[in-house]
Amino acid sequence: MNRIVISGTYCTGKTTLSLALEKASGISSTHALTMREILPNLFPGKTLKDCSYTELICLGMKRFEDRIRKESELGNSFISDGCPLQEWLYGSTRLVTGAYPDEYPYKMFFKKLFHYRSYKDFKKLLNGFETMAKVYTQKNYDMFFHLPVEFPFVADGHRPTSEIFRTTSEKRLLKAYKAIRIEPVFITGNIEERLNKILNILEIEPKYEISECIRFAEDYRTHIFDNIHLELQR
């Protein structure tokens, strides 16, 4: 079985590498809907920043459902751009750091204080979500290739994260793997080096030139994923 996860926190190159590996190996890749794709249908007129704790849980669960549905359609051979731990990670890290650059510690303190009951309920829901995500992740994948935080965070307006959010979620993700006894293979370097390392480990001869696979991945990401409509900022 080749149920492969390209692991990592935000802005580490998972999507581009997943697409390049798909082109090189012939194994289909899957990509869960982003929260900003889900948001307009689930909570019309809202921005991610406006969402309540309960609404964030709903978005995460919807993304989790979309991920497992897409993977189930591909059977026992696919490349997953992330895994269900990503859905849990977004919400749980948000409780620690906030998600946006302007959510300083004092703002987080007062937010939790003024919304104590919903914050407490959110933590309970996240604990249940964490257990479900860990069990599914432990049982439904064969190989984890982890992309550590190597390159500077790019605030592109597309991902609602910050550098502190990214580094904190990286630590939490690795801690979660350890808790469920998963030992991901760390893949470092530029995209060409990463792709070659994974192909060598999987003992797969690339179907196309590596440069062509990378060009395909970068073009696809730019024209499809990076063109996702963003909610109106207020």
N, C-alpha and C positions, 0 to 999 in steps of 0.2 A: 504494500500500500504506500502511496505517496501523498499523504495529507500534510502539506507543508505550510508552515507559518513563517511569514516574514515579520519578525517581531521588532518592536521599538516604540519609543514614545513619539511625541509630536515633532514633525519637521526633521526626521532623521533619514528620509529617503525611501520609506517602505513602498509607497505606491510606484515610484519609478522603477525600483528594483524588481517588484512583483511583475510589472509589465514586461521588463526586459527578460526576466527569467521565463515568462510565458512564451515569448517569441523564440528564445533560444532552445527551450526544452520541448515545446509542444504541449505542455501541461497547462490547462486552463487556469486563469487566475480569477479570484472573486474579490469584490470590493463592496463592503457594506455601505449603504447610503450614509451620507454625512448628516449630522444633525441639522445643518442648514438646508438640506434637501427635504428633510422630514418636516421641519418647522412650519412652513406655510400651510401644509395640509392639516397638521395636528392642532396648531394654534395660530390661525390666520391673524396677521397684523402685528404679531409680536416679534421682538428681537430676542436673540439668545440671552442677552444681558438682562432683559425684562422678565425672563422666565422665573417662576417660583421654584422652590425645591421640588415640589410634587411634579411640576411640569418637566423638570429636568429628568426625573426618574422615568416619566412616560417616554421622553425622547430616547433615553438610553435603552429602555426595554424594546421600543420599536426598532431601533438600530440592531439590537441583539436578534430580534425575530427575523429581520431582513437578512442578516448574516447567515444564520443557520438554515434558512430556507434556500438561499443561493447555493450554499455548500452541499446541502442534501441532494440538490438536483444534479450535482457532478459526481456523486458516489464516493469512491475511495481514492480518487486521484484529482488533486487540485492544489493551487497555491493560494493561500489566504493572506490578504493584505491586512495584517494584524490578526487578532483573535478576540473572543468575547471579553477577555480581561480589559481590552481597550474601553469598552462601554462602561464597565465598573470604574475604571481608572479615572475617567473624566470627572465623574461626580465626586468620587472620594478625594481626589486631589484638590478639587474646587473648594472643599470644606477647609482644607489646610491653607491654601495660598490665595484663593480666588482664582479667576481665570484671566483677568485682564490686567494690563500693566498699571492701571490706576487703582487697583484694589489693594491698598497698603494694609499692613497688619492692623492699624487702628480702625480702618474701615471694616475689616472682617470682624473685629471684636464687637463693634456696635451693631453690625448687621445680625450677628448671632444673638446679641443681647435683645434687640428689638423684635426679633422673630424667633424667640427661644423655642416655642412649641413646634413650629414648622421645621426648625433646624433639628430638634430632637427626633421628630418623626422621620425626617429625611435620613438621619443616621441609622435608624432602625431598618428602613427600607433598603438602604445601601448594604447593610450587613447581610440581609437576605439575598440581595442581588449578587453580592460578592461570593457567597457560597455556591449559588447556581452557576455563576460564570466560571469559578474554579473547577467545579465538578465536570462541567461540559468540556472545558479546555483540557483537563487531564485525560479524558476518555476519548476525545474525538480527533486528535492530531498525532502524527507520527514523528515529525521533525520540526524543531524550532531554530531558525536562524535569526539571531538578535543583532540589530544595528544599534550600537551604543551612541550616545551623544558625542559626536566628534567635531561637528561643524557649527559655526555661529548660528544662532536663531535668526531667522529672517521674518520680520514683522510685515507680512505681505497683505494684511487686511483680510485674508481669506480664512485663516485659522484663529479662533478666539483664544489664543494662549499667549503666554509671556515666557521669558527665559527661566524665571524661577519656577513657573508652573511646569515647564518641560523637565528641568533637572530634578525637581521633587517627584514628579510622576515616574521618572526613570528609576529612582531608588525604590519607589513603591512597587513598580512592576517586577523588578528583580527579586524583591522580597516575597512577592506573591508566587513567583516561580519556585523559589526555594521552599515555600510552605507546602506546595503540592508536588515536590520532588521532581521538578522538571529542570533539566540542565540544558539551557539553550546553547547553541554554538555561536560564539561571538564572531561577527563578520565585520572587519574594519577595512578602511581604505576608500578610494574613490569608487565610482559605480563599476568601472571596468574590473578593478581588483575584486570587488565584492562578487560580481557575477561569475568571474572565473573560479573563485574559491568555492562557491556553492555548486557549480557544475562539476568541479573536481570531486567534491565530497559525495555528490549524488551519482558520480560516474556516468555522466551524461555528455555525449558529444553534441556540441551546439549545432542546430539545424541551419543557422545562418551565421555570418560573420558577427563577432561580438559588437563591433562598431555599428552595424546595421540594427542589431537588437536594441542597443542603447538609444540610437536615433529614433527608432520607432516608439520606444517608451517615453522619451522626452516630448516628442511631438504629440503623442496621445494624451499624456498628462496635461500638457499646455492647452490643447484645444478642447479637451473634454472635462477633466476634473477641475482645472483652474478657471474654467468658465462657468462654474456653478453660480446661479443667481444668488446674490447676497441679499439678505433682508434689508429694508431701508433703515438707515441709521437715523436716530432721532437725537 
